[in-house]
């Protein structure tokens, strides 16, 4: 048996982009209601600098869902906006109910956008980041009511926290830093504690995760690389610790949107996350309301030099400055800038999107009682601001700014032919033990030649072309993802490989700078199987919280007990470590039931993903030490509600549908009769049962299983059973006559 050990140190990772979902739907304007004690609300407004959270009730209605959440945390948010008449708010779903989320969110940011007469600028920025494939918050317009009173049109912006980075990068164990003024990334010395410097009552680089460890050594190392690496090694050394190619795209968006309140000009408003999968820092943009011509410093952001965006004088921005002084990075930034204008910011493309949003939100602005309070804005100002300057901090209309910025940027661009940009390199072992390799390539040549350069053990380097045709494991044709296979790999081998790309301009790139290493060893196989699953559970079996969720049954067909704690379950073969299995031992012949409910706060048997009824993949993966070797997998198509798909026999090769699913027990028991109704005294009563006796209407042999498939009680020849020893929950009774009864213990 082959165990594949992968070294992920140099593998790039493409970010994930979750759907808008119910909370961030932006084709309509959802309504949010807050109910809070009026005296408490008055105190909040009288104490704008307070961060204290107060109990409130939250209602969200988007026309499709209408959900009420009690006991949320409510407070003001922001910096200078705390003193505005139209204030911004933060909703915390988990403050008084730890672990609680609302559609995967622990927090919600409701921004008043009091500076922006168009009430659209930050929303446009977040959409542009998403369109240009940059991990950034989702957003939408919402109308906000407090105690039945209309507080106006707001922009709901996704909170950046451990849930955010998990949804974008597939991990959240790394350090997440919130970087606010004066976060210039200047070198302060080798001591990590020097980067815990304070500004007022907060840290400049504020660690938001792993606070107990409070270890800033990774940030200190990044800043040391940025500032002190000799120029001849700068590209290779920075690439090891920072996702520089995506950051070049962020610079392009910042310059075109006129974002002066970020890192480059104002050393402010960004996050840095240490992606544990790649070992590299990710730059995450934050707070984009001062954009598209909003100005407080009498500077023409629409005409400012695209290569000199930073402040002058003694101000330092080492990251931006060094990138612009490195010809390869500068040329790639120029390429991204032109690409961004042509594909996303061009008037003919961008203006219809702007008009659509404008027309949708106009009625909500007309009725917004707080809209005019800070700067005297009127509905006429809202309409005119899209094309006309209003004076003060709005010296140019929104569309006028965009047209002028596009024009001057295209005039300022110094465009040289770039070397192909190679990123998002990834590999995985295929079922027939070939090595599938993919990489994303961007270039000003539409059809660069891309090869994987590899050698096995100490052999000679072999070059194999990989393709972007949709037929080589590369995704879709012409999507810039290239793919190919390394085949005929002997057991006990070491493969090292890099990606090479060359274009018609004789430019060539090889990445990563250090080859990726893949080692193949021979190992014993632990016979763990995905034995049965249900991808659409309406009335089959409920979990220990009374919820009818998807489930996956794991079966140990080995002769030995197996510890599951170092193994993983995933519905994405590209993310083998998506969910770690429970810290339990599964005995020979035993079945373990896992709830695929995307609700892992409910316990160690609840995953962080759900199954897709329309079809997807499930895999059990071995420990990290084995390179997440694929122990067992199933790729399935569309499933039917309450009909499971499982092996026949247990651990066997063949799969079949089961009209009578058997969660937590052998699939050979599938012919037993199921009694789903809880309110009928078919065999056992009363049901639900409190402490005391569960009665049977005849003498029976019974086995009682909990919702995890674990045997709790086994009794023979009984007519009643004392259930005091059972905790509250849902249980399954199997009798010797084939009945299967669901009961509730209150």
C-alpha positions as CSV (number, residue, x, y, z in Angstrom):
1,X,0.0,0.0,0.0
2,X,1.3,3.5,-0.8
3,X,1.3,6.3,1.7
4,X,1.9,9.7,0.1
5,X,3.9,12.2,2.1
6,X,3.6,15.7,0.8
7,X,5.7,18.7,1.7
8,X,3.4,21.7,1.7
9,X,6.1,24.3,2.5
10,X,6.3,25.8,-1.0
11,X,2.8,25.0,-2.3
12,X,0.7,28.0,-3.2
13,X,-2.9,27.9,-2.2
14,X,-5.8,29.6,-4.0
15,X,-8.3,31.2,-1.8
16,X,-11.9,30.2,-1.6
17,X,-14.8,32.5,-2.3
18,X,-18.0,31.6,-0.4
19,X,-21.3,32.5,-2.0
20,X,-23.2,35.6,-0.8
21,X,-25.7,33.3,1.0
22,X,-28.8,34.6,2.8
23,X,-27.0,37.3,4.8
24,X,-25.2,39.1,2.0
25,X,-27.8,38.8,-0.8
26,X,-27.5,42.1,-2.7
27,X,-30.2,41.8,-5.4
28,X,-32.6,43.3,-2.8
29,X,-32.2,45.4,0.4
30,X,-32.8,43.1,3.4
31,X,-34.3,44.5,6.6
32,X,-32.7,44.3,10.0
33,X,-34.6,45.1,13.2
34,X,-32.9,45.7,16.6
35,X,-34.9,45.7,19.8
36,X,-33.1,47.1,22.8
37,X,-34.2,48.9,26.0
38,X,-34.7,52.6,25.1
39,X,-32.7,53.8,28.2
40,X,-29.8,51.5,27.1
41,X,-29.9,52.9,23.6
42,X,-29.8,56.4,25.0
43,X,-26.8,55.5,27.1
44,X,-25.0,54.1,24.1
45,X,-25.5,57.4,22.2
46,X,-24.4,59.4,25.2
47,X,-21.2,57.3,25.6
48,X,-19.9,56.9,22.0
49,X,-16.5,55.7,23.0
50,X,-17.8,52.7,24.9
51,X,-17.1,49.2,23.7
52,X,-19.6,47.6,26.1
53,X,-22.0,45.2,24.6
54,X,-25.7,45.3,25.6
55,X,-28.4,42.6,25.2
56,X,-30.7,43.1,22.2
57,X,-32.9,41.1,19.9
58,X,-32.0,40.8,16.2
59,X,-34.4,40.1,13.3
60,X,-33.2,39.6,9.8
61,X,-35.7,39.5,6.9
62,X,-34.6,39.2,3.2
63,X,-37.9,38.0,1.8
64,X,-36.7,34.5,1.8
65,X,-35.8,34.0,5.5
66,X,-37.2,35.8,8.5
67,X,-35.0,34.9,11.5
68,X,-35.1,36.2,15.1
69,X,-32.1,35.9,17.4
70,X,-32.4,36.7,21.0
71,X,-29.7,38.0,23.3
72,X,-27.2,39.3,20.8
73,X,-24.5,41.8,21.7
74,X,-25.1,45.4,20.5
75,X,-22.7,48.3,20.5
76,X,-21.3,51.1,18.4
77,X,-18.3,50.4,16.1
78,X,-15.8,52.4,14.2
79,X,-13.3,55.2,14.9
80,X,-14.3,58.7,14.0
81,X,-17.7,57.5,13.0
82,X,-18.6,57.0,16.7
83,X,-19.0,60.8,16.9
84,X,-21.2,61.0,13.7
85,X,-24.9,61.6,13.9
86,X,-25.4,58.5,11.8
87,X,-23.5,55.9,13.8
88,X,-22.3,52.4,12.9
89,X,-23.1,49.3,14.8
90,X,-21.7,45.9,15.6
91,X,-23.9,42.9,16.2
92,X,-22.3,39.9,18.1
93,X,-24.2,36.7,18.0
94,X,-21.9,34.8,20.3
95,X,-21.3,37.3,23.1
96,X,-24.0,35.9,25.5
97,X,-24.3,32.5,23.8
98,X,-20.7,31.2,23.2
99,X,-20.3,29.4,19.9
100,X,-23.5,30.7,18.4
101,X,-23.4,31.8,14.8
102,X,-25.9,33.3,12.3
103,X,-25.3,31.6,9.0
104,X,-21.7,31.0,9.9
105,X,-21.1,34.5,11.2
106,X,-20.2,35.4,14.8
107,X,-20.3,39.2,14.2
108,X,-22.1,41.6,11.8
109,X,-20.8,45.1,11.0
110,X,-23.5,47.7,10.1
111,X,-21.7,50.7,8.6
112,X,-23.5,54.1,8.4
113,X,-21.4,55.4,5.5
114,X,-22.1,58.9,6.7
115,X,-19.1,60.4,4.7
116,X,-20.3,59.0,1.4
117,X,-23.3,60.8,-0.2
118,X,-23.7,58.0,-2.7
119,X,-23.8,55.3,0.0
120,X,-22.1,53.0,-2.4
121,X,-18.3,53.4,-2.5
122,X,-17.3,50.8,0.0
123,X,-19.7,48.3,-1.5
124,X,-18.2,48.9,-5.0
125,X,-14.7,48.3,-3.6
126,X,-15.7,45.0,-1.9
127,X,-17.3,43.8,-5.1
128,X,-14.2,44.7,-7.1
129,X,-12.0,42.8,-4.8
130,X,-14.2,39.8,-5.2
131,X,-14.3,40.1,-9.0
132,X,-10.5,40.3,-9.1
133,X,-10.2,37.2,-7.0
134,X,-9.0,38.8,-3.8
135,X,-10.2,37.4,-0.4
136,X,-12.2,40.3,1.1
137,X,-15.4,40.8,3.0
138,X,-18.8,40.2,1.5
139,X,-21.2,43.1,1.7
140,X,-24.7,44.3,0.9
141,X,-27.0,47.2,1.6
142,X,-29.5,46.8,4.4
143,X,-32.2,48.9,6.0
144,X,-31.9,49.2,9.8
145,X,-34.7,49.7,12.3
146,X,-34.2,50.1,16.0
147,X,-37.3,49.7,18.2
148,X,-39.5,50.1,15.1
149,X,-37.8,53.4,14.2
150,X,-36.1,53.6,10.8
151,X,-32.4,54.4,11.3
152,X,-31.5,54.4,7.6
153,X,-29.6,52.7,4.8
154,X,-26.5,50.8,5.9
155,X,-23.9,48.6,4.4
156,X,-23.5,45.2,6.0
157,X,-19.8,44.3,5.8
158,X,-18.5,40.8,6.8
159,X,-16.4,40.8,9.9
160,X,-12.8,39.7,9.6
161,X,-12.0,37.0,12.2
162,X,-11.0,33.4,12.5
163,X,-14.2,32.3,10.7
164,X,-13.4,34.6,7.8
165,X,-9.9,33.3,7.3
166,X,-11.2,29.7,7.6
167,X,-13.7,30.3,4.9
168,X,-11.1,31.9,2.6
169,X,-7.9,29.9,3.2
170,X,-9.2,26.6,4.7
171,X,-7.4,27.1,8.0
172,X,-7.6,29.5,11.0
173,X,-4.7,28.3,13.2
174,X,-2.4,31.0,12.1
175,X,-1.8,34.5,13.6
176,X,-4.3,37.1,12.4
177,X,-3.1,40.7,12.9
178,X,-5.4,43.8,12.6
179,X,-3.1,46.6,11.5
180,X,-4.1,50.2,12.1
181,X,-2.3,53.6,12.1
182,X,0.7,53.9,12.2
183,X,1.2,50.3,10.7
184,X,4.0,51.0,8.3
185,X,5.8,47.6,8.4
186,X,9.0,49.4,9.2
187,X,11.8,47.3,10.9
188,X,12.1,47.8,14.6
189,X,14.7,45.2,15.4
190,X,14.9,41.4,15.8
191,X,12.9,41.3,19.1
192,X,9.3,40.1,18.3
193,X,8.0,42.0,21.3
194,X,9.1,45.3,19.7
195,X,6.2,44.9,17.3
196,X,3.7,45.0,20.1
197,X,4.0,48.8,20.1
198,X,1.0,50.8,21.3
199,X,-1.0,53.7,19.8
200,X,-3.3,55.0,22.5
201,X,-5.0,52.1,24.2
202,X,-4.5,49.6,21.4
203,X,-1.6,47.8,19.6
204,X,-0.6,49.0,16.2
205,X,-0.4,45.3,15.1
206,X,-3.2,43.8,17.2
207,X,-3.1,40.0,17.4
208,X,-6.7,38.7,17.0
209,X,-6.0,34.9,17.2
210,X,-3.7,32.8,19.4
211,X,-3.8,35.6,22.0
212,X,-2.6,33.3,24.8
213,X,0.7,32.6,23.1
214,X,1.0,36.3,22.0
215,X,3.9,35.3,19.8
216,X,4.9,38.0,17.2
217,X,7.9,36.1,15.8
218,X,6.3,35.5,12.5
219,X,5.4,39.1,12.0
220,X,8.9,40.2,13.0
221,X,10.3,37.8,10.5
222,X,8.1,39.1,7.7
223,X,9.1,42.7,8.4
224,X,12.7,41.7,8.6
225,X,12.5,40.1,5.1
226,X,10.7,43.2,3.7
227,X,13.2,45.6,5.1
228,X,16.6,43.9,5.2
229,X,16.8,41.3,2.4
230,X,19.5,42.2,-0.2
231,X,17.9,43.2,-3.5
232,X,19.4,40.2,-5.4
233,X,17.5,37.8,-3.1
234,X,14.4,39.9,-2.5
235,X,12.1,38.2,-4.9
236,X,12.8,34.7,-3.7
237,X,12.9,35.5,0.0
238,X,9.7,37.5,0.0
239,X,8.0,34.8,-2.0
240,X,8.7,32.4,0.9
241,X,6.8,34.4,3.5
242,X,4.3,36.6,1.7
243,X,1.6,36.1,-1.0
244,X,3.1,38.9,-3.1
245,X,1.4,38.2,-6.4
246,X,-2.1,38.7,-4.9
247,X,-0.9,41.7,-3.1
248,X,0.2,43.3,-6.4
249,X,-3.5,42.9,-7.5
250,X,-4.6,44.6,-4.2
251,X,-2.3,47.6,-5.0
252,X,-3.9,47.9,-8.4
253,X,-7.4,48.0,-6.9
254,X,-6.3,50.5,-4.2
255,X,-4.8,52.9,-6.8
256,X,-7.7,52.7,-9.2
257,X,-10.3,53.2,-6.4
258,X,-8.3,55.9,-4.8
259,X,-8.0,54.1,-1.5
260,X,-5.7,56.4,0.5
261,X,-6.7,55.1,3.9
262,X,-5.0,51.8,3.5
263,X,-1.4,50.7,4.0
264,X,0.3,52.6,1.1
265,X,-0.6,56.2,1.9
266,X,-2.0,56.2,5.4
267,X,-0.3,53.1,6.9
268,X,-3.8,52.0,8.1
269,X,-6.6,49.6,7.7
270,X,-5.4,46.1,6.7
271,X,-5.1,42.7,8.2
272,X,-2.2,40.2,7.9
273,X,-2.9,36.5,8.2
274,X,-0.3,33.7,8.5
275,X,-1.7,31.0,6.2
276,X,-0.7,27.8,7.9
277,X,-1.2,25.8,4.7
278,X,1.3,27.8,2.7
279,X,3.4,29.3,5.4
280,X,2.9,32.7,3.8
281,X,1.2,35.9,5.0
282,X,-1.9,37.0,3.3
283,X,-2.8,40.7,3.0
284,X,-6.5,41.4,3.7
285,X,-8.0,44.8,2.8
286,X,-10.2,46.6,5.4
287,X,-12.4,49.7,5.6
288,X,-12.9,51.1,2.1
289,X,-15.2,54.0,2.5
290,X,-12.6,56.7,1.8
291,X,-12.4,55.8,-1.9
292,X,-13.4,56.9,-5.4
293,X,-12.5,60.6,-4.8
294,X,-13.5,61.1,-1.1
295,X,-10.8,63.5,0.1
296,X,-9.8,65.2,3.3
297,X,-6.3,66.4,2.3
298,X,-6.8,68.4,-1.0
299,X,-5.1,65.8,-3.1
300,X,-6.3,64.7,-6.6
301,X,-6.5,61.0,-6.2
302,X,-7.8,60.6,-9.7
303,X,-4.5,61.9,-11.2
304,X,-2.0,60.9,-8.6
305,X,1.1,59.0,-9.9
306,X,0.3,55.3,-9.9
307,X,3.9,54.5,-9.0
308,X,4.2,57.2,-6.2
309,X,1.1,56.6,-4.2
310,X,2.8,56.7,-0.8
311,X,3.2,59.9,1.3
312,X,6.4,61.9,0.7
313,X,9.0,63.3,3.1
314,X,10.3,61.0,5.9
315,X,7.3,58.6,5.7
316,X,8.3,55.0,5.0
317,X,6.3,52.3,3.3
318,X,9.0,49.6,2.9
319,X,6.7,46.9,1.4
320,X,5.2,49.2,-1.4
321,X,8.5,51.0,-2.0
322,X,10.6,47.8,-2.4
323,X,7.9,46.3,-4.7
324,X,7.9,49.4,-6.9
325,X,11.7,49.4,-7.0
326,X,11.9,45.8,-8.1
327,X,11.4,45.8,-11.9
328,X,9.8,42.3,-12.1
329,X,7.2,43.2,-9.4
330,X,6.6,46.7,-10.8
331,X,6.0,45.2,-14.3
332,X,3.6,42.7,-12.9
333,X,1.7,45.4,-10.9
334,X,1.4,47.4,-14.1
335,X,0.0,44.3,-15.9
336,X,-2.6,43.8,-13.2
337,X,-3.5,47.5,-13.2
338,X,-4.2,47.5,-16.9
339,X,-6.0,44.2,-16.7
340,X,-8.2,45.5,-13.9
341,X,-9.2,48.7,-15.8
342,X,-10.0,46.9,-19.0
343,X,-12.0,44.1,-17.4
344,X,-13.7,45.6,-14.3
345,X,-13.3,49.4,-14.0
346,X,-13.9,50.5,-17.6
347,X,-16.9,52.9,-17.9
348,X,-18.9,50.6,-20.2
349,X,-18.6,47.7,-17.8
350,X,-18.7,49.5,-14.4
351,X,-21.3,52.2,-14.9
352,X,-24.3,49.9,-15.5
353,X,-23.5,48.0,-12.3
354,X,-23.4,51.3,-10.4
355,X,-26.7,52.5,-11.9
356,X,-28.4,49.3,-10.9
357,X,-27.3,49.6,-7.3
358,X,-28.2,53.3,-7.3
359,X,-31.7,52.7,-8.5
360,X,-32.2,49.9,-5.9
361,X,-31.1,52.0,-2.9
362,X,-32.6,55.4,-3.8
363,X,-36.0,54.8,-2.0
364,X,-34.1,53.8,1.2
365,X,-32.0,57.0,1.0
366,X,-35.1,59.2,0.5
367,X,-36.6,58.0,3.7
368,X,-33.3,57.8,5.7
369,X,-33.8,60.3,8.6
370,X,-30.0,60.2,9.5
371,X,-28.7,60.7,6.0
372,X,-28.8,64.6,6.1
373,X,-27.6,65.0,9.7
374,X,-23.8,65.0,9.4
375,X,-23.2,67.0,6.2
376,X,-26.7,68.3,5.2
377,X,-26.9,65.8,2.3
378,X,-30.3,65.8,0.5
379,X,-31.8,63.3,-1.9
380,X,-30.8,65.6,-4.7
381,X,-27.2,65.4,-3.4
382,X,-27.4,61.6,-3.5
383,X,-28.5,61.6,-7.1
384,X,-26.0,64.3,-8.2
385,X,-23.1,62.9,-6.3
386,X,-22.8,60.1,-8.9
387,X,-21.6,62.6,-11.5
388,X,-21.1,66.0,-9.7
389,X,-18.8,67.4,-7.0
390,X,-20.6,68.4,-3.9
391,X,-17.7,70.4,-2.4
392,X,-15.9,69.8,0.9
393,X,-14.7,66.2,1.1
394,X,-16.6,65.3,-2.1
395,X,-14.6,67.3,-4.7
396,X,-15.5,65.1,-7.6
397,X,-18.5,63.0,-8.7
398,X,-18.2,59.2,-8.4
399,X,-18.4,58.4,-12.2
400,X,-16.3,61.4,-13.0
401,X,-13.6,60.2,-10.7
402,X,-13.7,56.7,-12.3
403,X,-13.4,58.0,-15.8
404,X,-10.6,60.4,-15.0
405,X,-8.7,57.8,-12.9
406,X,-8.9,55.2,-15.7
407,X,-7.7,57.7,-18.3
408,X,-4.8,59.0,-16.3
409,X,-3.7,55.6,-15.1
410,X,-3.6,54.2,-18.6
411,X,-1.5,57.2,-19.6
412,X,0.9,56.7,-16.6
413,X,1.3,53.0,-17.0
414,X,4.8,51.9,-18.1
415,X,4.1,48.5,-19.6
416,X,6.8,46.0,-20.3
417,X,6.4,42.4,-21.3
418,X,6.2,40.5,-18.0
419,X,7.6,37.1,-17.1
420,X,4.7,34.6,-16.6
421,X,3.2,34.7,-13.2
422,X,3.0,31.2,-11.6
423,X,0.9,30.7,-8.5
424,X,-1.6,28.4,-6.8
425,X,0.6,25.3,-7.4
426,X,-1.0,22.2,-6.0
427,X,-0.8,18.4,-6.3
428,X,-2.7,15.4,-5.1
429,X,-2.4,11.6,-5.6
430,X,-5.0,10.1,-7.9
431,X,-6.8,6.8,-7.2
432,X,-4.4,5.0,-9.6
433,X,-1.4,6.5,-7.8
434,X,-0.3,9.1,-10.3
435,X,0.6,12.6,-9.2
436,X,-1.8,15.2,-10.4
437,X,-0.3,18.7,-10.6
438,X,-2.1,22.0,-11.2
439,X,-0.9,25.6,-11.4
440,X,-2.4,29.0,-12.3
441,X,-0.5,31.0,-14.9
442,X,-1.0,34.6,-15.9
443,X,0.9,36.3,-18.7
444,X,0.5,39.0,-21.4
445,X,0.9,36.1,-23.8
446,X,-2.4,34.3,-23.9
447,X,-0.9,30.9,-24.6
448,X,2.4,30.4,-22.7
449,X,4.0,27.0,-22.8
450,X,3.9,25.4,-19.3
451,X,5.9,22.4,-18.2
452,X,6.4,20.5,-15.0
453,X,10.1,19.9,-14.4
454,X,10.6,16.9,-12.2
455,X,13.0,14.2,-11.2
456,X,12.5,10.9,-9.4
457,X,15.1,10.2,-6.7
458,X,18.5,11.2,-8.1
459,X,17.5,10.8,-11.8
460,X,17.8,13.3,-14.5
461,X,15.3,16.2,-14.8
462,X,12.3,15.3,-17.0
463,X,10.1,18.0,-18.6
464,X,6.4,17.2,-19.3
465,X,4.0,19.8,-20.8
466,X,0.8,20.5,-18.8
467,X,-2.3,22.0,-20.4
468,X,-5.2,24.4,-19.9
469,X,-7.7,22.5,-22.0
470,X,-10.1,21.1,-19.4
471,X,-8.9,17.6,-20.1
472,X,-5.9,17.2,-17.9
473,X,-7.4,17.7,-14.4
474,X,-7.0,21.5,-14.9
475,X,-10.6,22.6,-14.4
476,X,-12.2,24.4,-17.3
477,X,-10.5,25.1,-20.6
478,X,-8.9,28.6,-20.9
479,X,-9.3,29.4,-17.2
480,X,-5.5,29.8,-16.7
481,X,-5.3,26.7,-14.6
482,X,-2.9,24.2,-16.2
483,X,-2.8,20.5,-15.2
484,X,-1.0,17.2,-15.9
485,X,0.2,13.9,-14.5
486,X,3.4,12.4,-13.3
487,X,2.9,8.7,-13.9
488,X,4.7,5.4,-13.3
489,X,6.1,6.4,-9.9
490,X,8.0,3.6,-8.2
491,X,7.3,2.7,-4.6
492,X,9.9,4.2,-2.1
493,X,10.6,7.2,-4.3
494,X,11.2,10.9,-3.8
495,X,9.8,13.3,-6.5
496,X,10.9,16.9,-6.7
497,X,9.3,19.3,-9.1
498,X,8.9,22.9,-10.2
499,X,6.6,24.6,-12.8
500,X,8.2,26.4,-15.8
501,X,6.3,28.8,-18.0
502,X,7.7,30.6,-21.1
503,X,6.0,33.0,-23.6
504,X,6.5,34.3,-27.1
505,X,8.5,37.2,-25.8
506,X,11.2,34.8,-24.5
507,X,10.4,35.5,-20.9
508,X,10.6,32.5,-18.6
509,X,9.6,31.8,-15.0
510,X,10.2,28.8,-12.8
511,X,8.4,28.5,-9.5
512,X,8.7,27.8,-6.7
513,X,12.3,28.8,-6.2
514,X,12.9,25.7,-4.1
515,X,11.4,22.4,-5.6
516,X,8.4,20.9,-4.0
517,X,9.1,17.5,-2.6
518,X,6.8,14.5,-2.7
519,X,7.8,11.2,-1.0
520,X,6.2,7.8,-1.5
521,X,6.7,5.1,1.1
522,X,5.2,1.7,1.6
523,X,2.9,1.3,4.6
524,X,0.2,-0.9,6.2
525,X,-3.3,0.0,5.4
526,X,-5.8,0.6,8.2
527,X,-9.1,-0.7,7.0
528,X,-11.3,2.3,7.8
529,X,-14.3,2.7,5.4
530,X,-16.9,5.2,4.6
531,X,-19.6,2.5,5.0
532,X,-22.8,4.5,4.6
533,X,-24.0,8.1,4.4
534,X,-27.2,10.1,4.1
535,X,-26.9,13.4,2.2
536,X,-30.5,14.5,2.7
537,X,-32.0,13.6,6.1
538,X,-35.6,14.7,6.6
539,X,-36.9,12.1,9.0
540,X,-34.4,9.3,9.3
541,X,-32.6,9.9,12.6
542,X,-32.0,13.0,14.7
543,X,-28.8,14.0,16.3
544,X,-28.3,14.7,20.1
545,X,-29.8,18.2,19.5
546,X,-32.9,16.9,17.9
547,X,-31.8,18.0,14.4
548,X,-32.1,15.9,11.3
549,X,-28.7,16.5,9.7
550,X,-26.6,14.7,7.1
551,X,-24.6,11.8,8.5
552,X,-21.6,9.6,7.6
553,X,-20.9,6.2,9.1
554,X,-17.4,5.0,9.5
555,X,-16.6,1.2,9.8
556,X,-13.5,-0.4,11.2
557,X,-12.9,-3.6,9.2
558,X,-9.5,-4.1,10.6
559,X,-8.5,-6.8,13.2
560,X,-7.1,-4.1,15.5
561,X,-8.6,-1.1,17.2
562,X,-7.8,2.2,15.5
563,X,-7.3,5.6,17.0
564,X,-9.2,8.2,15.0
565,X,-7.8,11.3,16.6
566,X,-5.0,11.9,14.0
567,X,-7.2,11.3,11.0
568,X,-9.5,13.5,9.0
569,X,-12.8,13.5,7.2
570,X,-13.3,15.9,4.2
571,X,-15.8,16.6,1.4
572,X,-13.0,18.2,-0.6
573,X,-10.0,16.1,-1.7
574,X,-8.0,19.3,-2.1
575,X,-8.5,20.0,1.6
576,X,-7.8,16.6,3.2
577,X,-7.4,18.1,6.7
578,X,-10.8,19.9,6.6
579,X,-12.2,18.2,9.7
580,X,-10.3,16.2,12.3
581,X,-12.0,13.0,13.5
582,X,-12.8,12.6,17.2
583,X,-10.3,11.7,19.8
584,X,-11.7,8.1,20.2
585,X,-10.8,4.6,19.5
586,X,-12.9,2.5,17.1
587,X,-12.9,-1.2,17.9
588,X,-12.7,-4.0,15.3
589,X,-16.2,-4.3,13.7
590,X,-17.4,-1.1,15.3
591,X,-19.4,1.7,13.5
592,X,-19.0,5.4,14.3
593,X,-21.7,7.9,13.2
594,X,-20.5,11.4,12.2
595,X,-23.0,14.3,11.8
596,X,-22.1,16.3,8.6
597,X,-24.0,19.4,9.8
598,X,-21.4,22.3,9.6
599,X,-21.9,22.8,13.3
600,X,-18.8,21.5,15.0
601,X,-19.6,23.6,18.1
602,X,-22.2,20.9,18.9
603,X,-19.4,18.4,19.8
604,X,-16.6,16.3,18.5
605,X,-18.9,14.2,16.3
606,X,-20.2,17.2,14.3
607,X,-18.2,18.3,11.3
608,X,-17.5,21.8,9.8
609,X,-19.2,20.8,6.5
610,X,-22.4,19.5,5.1
611,X,-23.1,17.0,2.3
612,X,-24.4,18.2,-1.0
613,X,-27.5,16.3,-2.0
614,X,-26.7,17.0,-5.7
615,X,-23.4,15.1,-5.4
616,X,-19.8,15.6,-4.2
617,X,-17.0,13.6,-2.7
618,X,-16.1,12.3,0.8
619,X,-12.8,11.0,1.9
620,X,-11.1,9.6,5.1
621,X,-7.5,10.8,5.3
622,X,-4.7,9.5,7.5
623,X,-2.5,11.7,9.7
624,X,-0.4,14.7,8.5
625,X,2.7,12.5,9.1
626,X,1.6,10.3,6.2
627,X,0.8,13.2,4.0
628,X,-2.9,12.8,4.6
629,X,-3.0,9.5,2.8
630,X,-6.4,8.7,1.4
631,X,-7.7,5.7,3.3
632,X,-11.1,5.5,1.7
633,X,-13.3,7.7,-0.5
634,X,-16.6,7.9,-2.4
635,X,-17.6,10.3,-5.2
636,X,-21.4,10.3,-5.4
637,X,-24.1,11.7,-7.6
638,X,-27.6,13.1,-6.8
639,X,-29.1,11.5,-3.7
640,X,-32.7,11.0,-2.5
641,X,-34.1,12.2,0.8
642,X,-34.0,9.7,3.6
643,X,-32.5,7.0,1.3
644,X,-28.9,6.3,2.3
645,X,-26.0,5.0,0.1
646,X,-23.8,2.4,1.6
647,X,-21.5,-0.6,1.0
648,X,-22.9,-4.1,0.6
649,X,-21.6,-5.9,2.6
650,X,-20.0,-3.7,5.3
651,X,-16.6,-2.6,4.0
652,X,-17.3,-4.2,0.7
653,X,-16.7,-3.0,-2.9
654,X,-20.3,-2.7,-4.0
655,X,-22.5,0.3,-3.2
656,X,-26.3,0.3,-3.1
657,X,-29.2,2.5,-2.0
658,X,-30.9,1.6,1.3
659,X,-34.6,2.6,1.7
660,X,-34.2,1.7,5.3
661,X,-30.9,3.4,6.4
662,X,-28.9,1.8,9.2
663,X,-26.9,4.6,10.9
664,X,-24.4,3.2,13.4
665,X,-25.1,-0.5,12.7
666,X,-24.4,-3.0,10.0
667,X,-25.9,-2.5,6.6
668,X,-27.0,-6.1,6.7
669,X,-29.7,-5.0,9.1
670,X,-31.4,-2.8,6.4
671,X,-34.5,-5.0,6.2
672,X,-35.7,-4.2,9.7
673,X,-38.9,-2.3,10.1
674,X,-38.7,1.4,11.0
675,X,-41.1,3.3,13.2
676,X,-40.4,7.0,12.7
677,X,-43.4,8.4,14.5
678,X,-42.6,9.7,18.0
679,X,-46.2,10.2,19.1
680,X,-47.4,6.7,18.5
681,X,-47.0,4.0,21.2
682,X,-46.2,1.3,18.8
683,X,-43.8,-0.8,21.0
684,X,-42.4,1.6,23.6
685,X,-44.3,4.1,25.7
686,X,-44.4,6.8,26.9
687,X,-42.6,8.5,24.1
688,X,-41.1,11.0,24.8
689,X,-40.0,9.5,28.2
690,X,-38.8,11.3,31.3
691,X,-36.8,9.7,34.1
692,X,-38.5,6.5,35.1
693,X,-39.7,3.5,33.2
694,X,-40.0,2.9,29.5
695,X,-42.7,0.3,28.9
696,X,-43.1,-2.3,26.2
697,X,-46.3,-3.9,25.2
698,X,-44.8,-7.3,25.1
699,X,-41.7,-9.1,26.3
700,X,-38.7,-8.1,24.1
701,X,-35.0,-8.3,23.7
702,X,-33.7,-4.7,23.1
703,X,-30.6,-2.8,22.3
704,X,-30.6,1.0,22.7
705,X,-28.2,3.2,20.6
706,X,-27.6,6.9,21.1
707,X,-27.6,9.3,18.2
708,X,-23.9,8.6,17.6
709,X,-24.6,5.0,16.9
710,X,-23.1,3.9,20.3
711,X,-24.7,1.0,22.2
712,X,-26.0,2.3,25.5
713,X,-28.2,-0.6,26.8
714,X,-28.7,-4.2,25.9
715,X,-31.4,-6.2,27.8
716,X,-33.2,-9.5,27.1
717,X,-36.7,-10.7,28.1
718,X,-38.0,-7.4,29.5
719,X,-41.3,-5.6,29.5
720,X,-40.0,-2.3,31.1
721,X,-36.7,-0.5,31.3
722,X,-35.4,2.1,33.8
723,X,-34.0,4.9,31.6
724,X,-32.6,7.1,34.4
725,X,-29.1,6.3,33.3
726,X,-29.7,7.8,29.8
727,X,-28.9,11.5,29.3
728,X,-31.4,13.7,27.5
729,X,-31.4,13.1,23.7
730,X,-32.6,11.0,20.8
731,X,-32.3,7.2,20.9
732,X,-32.9,4.2,18.6
733,X,-34.3,0.9,20.0
734,X,-33.7,-2.3,18.1
735,X,-35.8,-5.4,19.0
736,X,-35.1,-9.0,18.2
737,X,-38.2,-9.0,16.0
738,X,-36.8,-6.4,13.6
739,X,-38.6,-3.3,14.9
740,X,-36.6,0.0,15.0
741,X,-38.2,2.7,17.2
742,X,-37.1,6.2,17.7
743,X,-37.6,7.6,21.2
744,X,-36.8,10.9,23.0
745,X,-35.5,11.1,26.5
746,X,-36.5,14.5,28.0
